Amino acid sequence: MITFLELLANGISVGTVYALIALGFVIIFKATEVLNFAHASLLLVGGFIIAKLHASVGFWLALLIGIAGAALVGALIEFLVIRRANVASHSVLAIATIGIDIVLTTELTREIGADVLALGDPWRDQVLHLGAVSIAQTRVAALVVATVLITAFLLAFKYTNWGIAMRATAEDSETAALMGVRRGRVSMGAWAIAGALAAVAALFLCVFPTPGLDRSTTFAAMKAFPAAILGGLDSTTGALVGGLIIGVTEALMSGYQNDMVFLGRGIGDVAPFLVMIVILLIRPAGLFGTRELARV
């Protein structure tokens, strides 16, 4: 029972981090209807900046610079590529983000090389004991920070002018433009916020019990992609629920894989994608996604 509670607590904390990444997918899709495959590289940008600067400027300032840097790269991608692409198909833009991801990831992994970069977080390898249950302080910090950021975003999405403009753009972009909504500003803001959230997620993906930032970090980040898909690409609530489902599923399957050897080793890495496939077979638009109706 204690093992189950520890796995559940870790799964929930990691799930909120996945929700941050999934929220980035959703924000960009709602603002531009583009599926951003370059999101993992934005995460790598933020983590790399933090890792390189924390020793010289301190962790907290490095974190702020990393968040700002990832947000800036996201905004530049929107301004230089997405906005200026003279194509009508969003599928073509999605393919373009694959190319952007390859360029950024290749350059950053070349800089990282075979090293494992520490991010200099203040929690180190400290463990919090709640009765018989032990959980890393980094997991607790991830849960608290991700919950605060997701709540803040949902409130801003509902009550601020920017949030209203984004919802109007997602509902009907042409009508929103006729009503005075500046779609370019909304789109750039979405990419910048997605980049900032990715940088925060990079921090908690690369601290204890993970060794640090390395070339495989982008693969860990892509586990959030099933969270966005199964939750629904046009649903902010779906990103949160999808992240929690993926995090808990991965933690439990990895923790009990010795009892499920018939499924093979590494089932925890595959489990998020298996869950995504099952959910999509039942609900093709995701758990909270909007189903498109067509008159035949």
C-alpha positions as CSV (number, residue, x, y, z in Angstrom):
1,M,0.0,0.0,0.0
2,I,2.8,2.4,0.8
3,T,4.4,1.7,-2.5
4,F,1.2,2.4,-4.3
5,L,0.7,5.7,-2.4
6,E,4.3,6.8,-3.3
7,L,3.8,5.9,-6.9
8,L,0.5,7.7,-7.0
9,A,2.0,10.9,-5.4
10,N,4.9,10.9,-7.9
11,G,2.5,10.2,-10.8
12,I,0.3,13.2,-9.8
13,S,3.2,15.5,-9.5
14,V,4.8,14.5,-12.8
15,G,1.3,14.6,-14.3
16,T,1.0,18.3,-13.5
17,V,4.3,18.9,-15.2
18,Y,3.0,17.0,-18.3
19,A,-0.1,19.2,-18.0
20,L,2.0,22.3,-18.3
21,I,3.6,21.0,-21.5
22,A,0.2,19.8,-22.8
23,L,-1.3,23.2,-22.1
24,G,1.4,24.7,-24.4
25,F,0.2,22.4,-27.2
26,V,-3.4,23.5,-26.5
27,I,-2.8,27.2,-26.3
28,I,-1.0,27.3,-29.6
29,F,-3.7,25.1,-31.3
30,K,-6.5,27.2,-30.0
31,A,-4.8,30.5,-31.2
32,T,-3.5,29.3,-34.6
33,E,-5.0,25.8,-35.2
34,V,-1.4,24.6,-35.7
35,L,-0.2,21.5,-34.0
36,N,3.2,22.6,-32.7
37,F,5.7,19.7,-33.0
38,A,8.5,22.1,-32.0
39,H,7.3,22.3,-28.5
40,A,9.8,19.8,-27.1
41,S,12.6,22.0,-28.5
42,L,11.2,25.0,-26.7
43,L,11.5,23.0,-23.5
44,L,15.1,22.1,-24.3
45,V,15.9,25.8,-24.9
46,G,14.6,26.8,-21.5
47,G,16.3,24.0,-19.7
48,F,19.6,24.6,-21.5
49,I,19.6,28.3,-20.6
50,I,19.0,27.6,-16.9
51,A,21.7,24.9,-16.9
52,K,24.3,27.2,-18.4
53,L,23.6,30.3,-16.3
54,H,22.7,29.1,-12.8
55,A,26.4,28.8,-11.7
56,S,27.2,32.4,-12.7
57,V,24.0,34.3,-11.9
58,G,22.2,32.1,-9.4
59,F,19.4,29.7,-9.8
60,W,16.4,32.0,-9.6
61,L,17.7,34.6,-12.0
62,A,18.8,31.8,-14.4
63,L,15.2,30.4,-14.1
64,L,13.7,33.8,-15.1
65,I,16.1,34.2,-18.0
66,G,15.4,30.6,-19.1
67,I,11.6,31.3,-19.0
68,A,12.1,34.6,-20.9
69,G,14.4,33.0,-23.4
70,A,12.0,30.1,-24.2
71,A,9.1,32.6,-24.5
72,L,11.2,34.8,-26.9
73,V,12.1,31.8,-29.1
74,G,8.4,30.8,-29.2
75,A,7.4,34.3,-30.2
76,L,10.1,34.4,-32.9
77,I,8.9,31.2,-34.4
78,E,5.4,32.6,-34.7
79,F,6.6,35.9,-36.1
80,L,9.2,34.7,-38.5
81,V,7.7,31.4,-39.7
82,I,4.0,30.9,-38.8
83,R,2.8,34.4,-39.5
84,R,4.8,34.8,-42.8
85,A,4.0,31.3,-44.2
86,N,1.9,31.9,-47.3
87,V,-0.1,28.7,-47.0
88,A,-3.7,28.1,-46.3
89,S,-3.3,24.6,-44.8
90,H,-2.5,24.3,-41.2
91,S,-1.1,20.8,-41.9
92,V,1.7,22.4,-43.8
93,L,2.5,24.7,-40.9
94,A,2.5,21.7,-38.6
95,I,5.1,20.0,-40.9
96,A,7.1,23.3,-40.8
97,T,7.3,23.0,-37.0
98,I,8.8,19.5,-37.4
99,G,11.6,21.1,-39.4
100,I,12.0,23.9,-36.7
101,D,12.2,21.2,-34.0
102,I,14.9,19.3,-35.8
103,V,17.0,22.4,-36.3
104,L,16.7,23.5,-32.7
105,T,17.1,20.1,-31.2
106,T,20.1,19.2,-33.3
107,E,21.9,22.4,-32.4
108,L,21.1,22.1,-28.7
109,T,22.0,18.4,-28.4
110,R,25.3,19.2,-30.2
111,E,26.0,21.8,-27.5
112,I,25.1,19.4,-24.7
113,G,27.0,16.5,-26.2
114,A,27.3,13.6,-23.9
115,D,27.1,15.7,-20.8
116,V,24.4,15.7,-18.2
117,L,23.8,19.3,-17.1
118,A,22.6,20.2,-13.6
119,L,20.1,23.0,-13.2
120,G,21.2,24.1,-9.8
121,D,17.8,23.8,-8.1
122,P,17.6,24.5,-4.4
123,W,15.8,21.3,-3.5
124,R,18.7,19.0,-4.4
125,D,18.0,15.4,-3.4
126,Q,16.0,16.2,-0.3
127,V,13.1,13.9,0.5
128,L,9.9,14.7,2.4
129,H,8.5,12.1,4.7
130,L,4.7,12.0,5.2
131,G,4.3,9.1,7.7
132,A,5.5,6.0,5.9
133,V,5.3,7.7,2.5
134,S,8.5,9.3,1.1
135,I,8.4,11.8,-1.8
136,A,11.2,14.0,-3.3
137,Q,10.8,17.7,-2.4
138,T,11.3,18.4,-6.1
139,R,8.0,16.5,-6.8
140,V,6.2,18.5,-4.2
141,A,7.5,21.7,-5.6
142,A,6.5,20.6,-9.1
143,L,3.0,19.9,-7.9
144,V,2.6,23.3,-6.2
145,V,4.2,25.4,-9.0
146,A,2.3,23.6,-11.8
147,T,-1.0,23.9,-9.9
148,V,-0.5,27.7,-9.3
149,L,0.5,28.3,-13.0
150,I,-2.3,26.2,-14.4
151,T,-4.9,27.9,-12.1
152,A,-3.5,31.4,-13.0
153,F,-3.7,30.6,-16.7
154,L,-7.3,29.3,-16.5
155,L,-8.3,32.4,-14.6
156,A,-6.6,34.7,-17.1
157,F,-8.1,32.7,-20.0
158,K,-11.5,33.3,-18.6
159,Y,-11.4,36.8,-17.3
160,T,-8.7,38.9,-19.0
161,N,-9.0,40.7,-22.3
162,W,-6.2,38.5,-23.8
163,G,-8.1,35.4,-22.7
164,I,-11.4,36.6,-24.2
165,A,-9.6,37.5,-27.4
166,M,-8.1,34.0,-27.6
167,R,-11.4,32.4,-27.0
168,A,-13.0,34.6,-29.7
169,T,-10.2,33.7,-32.1
170,A,-10.5,30.0,-31.4
171,E,-14.3,30.2,-31.9
172,D,-14.3,32.1,-35.2
173,S,-11.0,33.9,-36.2
174,E,-12.5,35.9,-39.1
175,T,-15.4,37.2,-37.0
176,A,-13.0,38.0,-34.2
177,A,-10.8,40.0,-36.5
178,L,-13.8,41.9,-37.8
179,M,-14.7,42.8,-34.2
180,G,-11.2,44.3,-33.6
181,V,-9.3,41.4,-32.2
182,R,-5.7,41.5,-33.3
183,R,-5.0,38.0,-34.3
184,G,-1.3,38.4,-34.7
185,R,-0.9,39.7,-31.1
186,V,-3.0,36.8,-29.8
187,S,-1.0,34.3,-31.8
188,M,2.4,35.6,-30.7
189,G,1.2,35.8,-27.1
190,A,0.1,32.1,-27.3
191,W,3.5,31.0,-28.6
192,A,5.3,33.1,-26.0
193,I,3.2,31.7,-23.1
194,A,3.7,28.1,-24.4
195,G,7.4,28.6,-24.4
196,A,7.4,30.0,-20.9
197,L,5.4,27.1,-19.6
198,A,7.8,24.7,-21.4
199,A,10.8,26.2,-19.6
200,V,9.2,25.7,-16.2
201,A,8.3,22.1,-17.2
202,A,12.0,21.6,-18.2
203,L,13.1,22.5,-14.7
204,F,11.0,19.8,-13.1
205,L,11.7,17.2,-15.7
206,C,15.5,17.6,-15.2
207,V,15.8,17.8,-11.4
208,F,16.0,14.9,-8.8
209,P,15.4,12.0,-9.2
210,T,16.3,12.7,-12.8
211,P,20.1,13.1,-13.3
212,G,19.8,16.4,-15.2
213,L,19.4,17.8,-18.7
214,D,20.7,15.6,-21.4
215,R,20.1,14.7,-25.0
216,S,17.1,12.5,-24.1
217,T,15.1,15.3,-22.4
218,T,13.1,15.9,-25.5
219,F,11.9,12.3,-25.5
220,A,10.6,12.7,-22.0
221,A,8.9,16.0,-23.0
222,M,7.1,14.3,-25.8
223,K,5.2,12.1,-23.3
224,A,3.1,15.1,-22.8
225,F,1.9,14.9,-26.4
226,P,-0.5,12.0,-25.6
227,A,-1.8,14.1,-22.7
228,A,-2.8,16.9,-25.0
229,I,-4.3,14.5,-27.6
230,L,-6.4,12.4,-25.2
231,G,-7.6,15.4,-23.3
232,G,-8.6,17.2,-26.5
233,L,-6.4,19.6,-28.4
234,D,-8.9,22.5,-28.1
235,S,-9.6,22.0,-24.3
236,T,-7.5,23.7,-21.6
237,T,-9.3,21.5,-19.0
238,G,-8.4,18.4,-21.1
239,A,-4.7,19.3,-20.9
240,L,-4.9,19.2,-17.1
241,V,-6.8,15.9,-17.0
242,G,-4.8,14.3,-19.7
243,G,-1.5,15.2,-18.0
244,L,-2.7,13.7,-14.7
245,I,-3.8,10.5,-16.5
246,I,-0.5,10.1,-18.3
247,G,1.6,10.9,-15.2
248,V,-0.2,8.4,-13.0
249,T,-0.3,5.7,-15.7
250,E,3.4,6.0,-16.3
251,A,4.3,6.0,-12.6
252,L,2.2,3.0,-11.8
253,M,3.2,0.9,-14.9
254,S,6.9,1.7,-14.2
255,G,6.6,0.9,-10.5
256,Y,4.9,-2.4,-11.0
257,Q,6.6,-3.5,-14.2
258,N,8.4,-6.3,-12.3
259,D,5.0,-7.8,-11.6
260,M,4.0,-7.5,-15.3
261,V,7.1,-9.0,-17.0
262,F,4.8,-10.5,-19.6
263,L,4.3,-7.0,-21.0
264,G,8.0,-6.6,-21.4
265,R,10.5,-4.1,-19.9
266,G,10.0,-0.4,-20.4
267,I,6.2,-0.7,-20.4
268,G,6.1,2.6,-18.5
269,D,7.6,4.5,-21.4
270,V,5.0,3.0,-23.8
271,A,2.0,3.2,-21.5
272,P,1.1,6.9,-22.2
273,F,0.8,6.2,-26.0
274,L,-1.2,3.0,-25.4
275,V,-3.6,5.0,-23.2
276,M,-3.9,7.7,-25.9
277,I,-4.7,5.0,-28.6
278,V,-7.4,3.5,-26.4
279,I,-9.0,6.8,-25.6
280,L,-9.0,7.9,-29.2
281,L,-10.7,4.7,-30.3
282,I,-13.5,5.5,-27.9
283,R,-13.6,9.3,-28.3
284,P,-11.7,10.5,-31.4
285,A,-11.8,14.1,-30.3
286,G,-10.4,13.3,-26.9
287,L,-12.1,13.4,-23.5
288,F,-12.9,17.1,-23.6
289,G,-12.3,17.9,-27.3
290,T,-15.0,19.5,-29.5
291,R,-16.5,17.0,-31.9
292,E,-16.8,18.5,-35.4
293,L,-20.2,17.8,-37.0
294,A,-20.6,17.7,-40.8
295,R,-23.8,17.7,-42.8
296,V,-23.9,14.8,-45.3
